[in-house]
Amino acid sequence: MIDGPEPWIGDAPKAVLEQYLDSELSAIWVKSRACKGSDCAVDWVGYDPLWDSMDPSGFSNINVEATDDPHVVRVEMDAPCSPAQVCKPADGTRVRLTYFLERTTMGWRISDIQSEVHGSLKAALLRALSEH
């Protein structure tokens, strides 16, 4: 997910998305990509939501915290760049994400990602789709 010549996850086919996201979030993601043009719903997705960063390489000091709810995992990590910005090194930038998980027949999958900067991935995709 971090290194290599692979395309950005947002451009991946649904089958690849479903290795990480549940089928509902994968379907919403793919549907949001169907629109092409300057007023499309997908304009806001200029970062990798799995990392809340435009450059997912270089993260360090990653802390994964289980919660009392097996469907919720919190992650904090030092980012090489400020979230929601063009990649510019920022000292002390800490990214905090909450992953909401669902158990599927294929194992645990992400049903939503909550970011301090971008809010809910699922809500943003649904909102953008409803506007277009």
C-alpha positions in Angstrom: 0.0 0.0 0.0 2.8 2.4 0.6 5.6 1.6 -1.8 5.9 0.5 -5.3 4.8 1.5 -8.8 1.2 0.4 -8.1 -1.5 3.0 -9.0 -3.1 5.0 -6.2 -5.8 2.9 -4.4 -8.5 5.3 -5.5 -8.0 4.3 -9.1 -7.9 0.6 -8.3 -10.6 -1.8 -9.7 -13.5 -2.7 -7.3 -11.9 -6.2 -6.7 -8.8 -4.5 -5.3 -10.8 -2.0 -3.3 -12.7 -4.9 -1.7 -9.4 -6.3 -0.3 -9.5 -3.3 2.1 -13.1 -1.8 2.0 -16.4 -3.5 2.5 -18.6 -4.1 -0.5 -20.8 -1.1 0.3 -18.0 1.4 0.6 -16.3 -0.1 -2.4 -19.4 0.4 -4.5 -19.9 4.0 -3.4 -16.2 4.7 -4.2 -16.5 3.2 -7.7 -19.8 5.0 -8.3 -18.2 8.3 -7.3 -15.4 7.8 -9.9 -17.9 7.3 -12.7 -18.5 11.0 -13.1 -16.0 12.8 -15.3 -15.6 16.6 -15.7 -14.9 19.7 -13.6 -18.0 19.4 -11.4 -17.7 15.7 -10.5 -18.4 14.2 -7.1 -14.9 12.8 -7.0 -13.0 16.2 -7.0 -12.5 16.1 -3.2 -10.6 12.8 -3.2 -7.2 14.3 -3.7 -5.5 12.2 -1.0 -5.3 8.6 0.0 -8.0 8.1 2.7 -6.3 5.1 4.1 -3.4 7.4 5.3 -5.1 10.8 5.2 -2.2 12.0 3.1 -1.3 13.0 -0.5 2.0 11.1 0.1 1.5 7.9 2.1 5.2 7.1 2.2 7.3 8.2 5.1 4.9 7.7 8.0 6.6 6.8 11.2 5.8 6.3 14.9 2.6 4.4 14.0 0.4 3.6 17.0 -2.6 1.2 16.5 -5.1 1.3 19.4 -7.8 -1.3 19.8 -11.0 -0.1 21.5 -13.7 -1.8 23.5 -15.6 -2.2 20.3 -14.0 -4.7 17.9 -15.5 -2.7 15.0 -13.4 0.4 15.9 -9.7 0.9 15.6 -7.8 4.1 16.2 -4.5 4.9 14.5 -2.1 7.7 15.2 1.1 8.3 13.2 3.6 11.0 12.4 3.1 12.2 8.9 5.8 13.4 6.4 3.4 16.1 5.2 0.5 18.1 6.6 -2.9 16.5 5.9 -5.0 18.2 3.2 -2.0 20.1 1.9 0.4 19.6 -1.0 3.3 17.6 0.5 5.4 19.9 2.5 7.3 18.5 5.5 5.8 19.6 8.8 7.5 19.0 12.1 5.2 17.3 14.6 2.3 16.6 12.3 0.3 13.8 13.9 -2.4 12.1 11.8 -5.3 10.6 13.7 -7.7 8.2 12.0 -10.5 6.0 13.2 -11.2 2.9 11.1 -14.7 1.4 11.3 -14.6 -2.3 10.5 -17.2 -4.8 9.4 -16.8 -8.6 9.5 -17.5 -10.0 6.0 -17.2 -13.4 4.5 -13.8 -12.3 3.2 -12.7 -11.2 6.7 -12.6 -7.8 8.4 -13.0 -4.8 6.0 -13.1 -1.1 6.4 -16.7 0.3 6.3 -15.7 3.9 7.0 -12.6 6.0 7.9 -13.0 9.1 10.1 -10.3 11.7 9.7 -9.7 14.8 11.9 -9.1 16.7 8.7 -11.5 15.2 6.2 -14.3 13.8 8.4 -16.1 10.6 7.3 -15.0 9.1 4.0 -18.4 7.4 3.5 -20.4 10.5 4.3 -18.2 12.7 2.0 -18.7 10.2 -0.9 -22.4 10.0 -0.3 -22.7 13.8 0.0 -20.7 14.3 -3.2 -22.8 11.8 -5.1 -26.1 13.4 -4.0 -24.9 16.8 -5.2 -24.3 15.6 -8.8 
